[in-house]
Amino acid sequence: MGGSAPSVIVLCGPERPPAAVRERLPRAELVVAADSGLHHAAALGLRVDVVVGDLDSIDAEQLAAARADGVRVEHHPRDKDASDLELALATAVDLGAGRVVVVDGGTGPRVDHFLANALLLAHDRWRPLPIEASLGDAWVTVVRADEAPRALSGSPGSIVTLLAVGGAAHGLTSTGLRWVLAESTLEPGSTRGLSNELVADAASLSLAAGVVLAIQPLDARPSDSRTSGGEPCAV
């Protein structure tokens, strides 16, 4: 690794990730599985280095095979104060991660888990670690204040929704989006940032204060970026 901070992929969630996720993943120097996230590694062409969690939803045979293959297992009590994903992110930080990509296949039967995972990504505990995630059928990029502009990629016309988390986001500035943001403010709970669009295959976002989740549905068509009234949702 040449002394540089490694890229870490964190696998979690009960559902298989969409096939489109694989082409977006960086070359992983380390892979951490949060409990049953171990089940997704083979489909993504990944070898897991560490399994973390209470292990209540993992296949026993797969776990035994992982142990035999030298995978480190961090077993936590079922009654704990953090989700398996939070424990896995903490492990990634302990491993010296310079970038983290979370792969969560979807909501499964627990929408509360899905929402908690999305909000977890924005927690100040992970500053200044760059975090991206595949959550269900969307790619999520965490944009934080006073960091280098975060790059977004995708097809021209594809959707980018911007949501402020944990408080107002100030000084939001964009390049490469249809509805330009220049020192703009987004309030949490507002839909002002819903359904912007890429105008090229790359864009960038920067912030003066706050945290924003940039959400890109992986399979949405440009026509999906219209509101129910048929008008563009400008920001």
Sequence and secondary structure as in RCSB ss.txt:
>XXXX:A:sequence
MGGSAPSVIVLCGPERPPAAVRERLPRAELVVAADSGLHHAAALGLRVDVVVGDLDSIDAEQLAAARADGVRVEH
HPRDKDASDLELALATAVDLGAGRVVVVDGGTGPRVDHFLANALLLAHDRWRPLPIEASLGDAWVTVVRADEAPR
ALSGSPGSIVTLLAVGGAAHGLTSTGLRWVLAESTLEPGSTRGLSNELVADAASLSLAAGVVLAIQPLDARPSDS
RTSGGEPCAV
>XXXX:A:secstr
 TTS  EEEEEE SS   GGGGGG    SEEEEEGGGGGGTGGGT   SEEEE  SSS HHHHHHHHHTT EEEE
  SS SS HHHHHHHHHHHTT SEEEEEE   TT HHHHHHHHHHHT GGGTT  EEEEETTEEEEEEEBTS  E
EEE  TT EEEEEE SS EEEEEEESBSS  SSEEE TT  TTTTEEBSSSEEEEEBSBSEEEEEEESS  GGGG
B TTSSB   
